[in-house]
Amino acid sequence: MPKFIGDSKVPVMEFCEYCWEVLNEDGTCPTKGCIHNDLMELEKDDADVTSQA
């Protein structure tokens, strides 16, 4: 889902903080091998581990 600022109907573009490519709609980076996607997986794994306790 696109993000908006205030009442604006213009979506805000989100960029990868590592390679500055425009992120996909699901928040992943389109650059193959970018650390952004690896870090997203680690955060997801950490959330899964902490939620099971």
Secondary structure as UniProt FT lines:
FT   TURN            6..7
FT   TURN            17..19
FT   TURN            25..26
FT   TURN            32..33
FT   HELIX           35..51
//
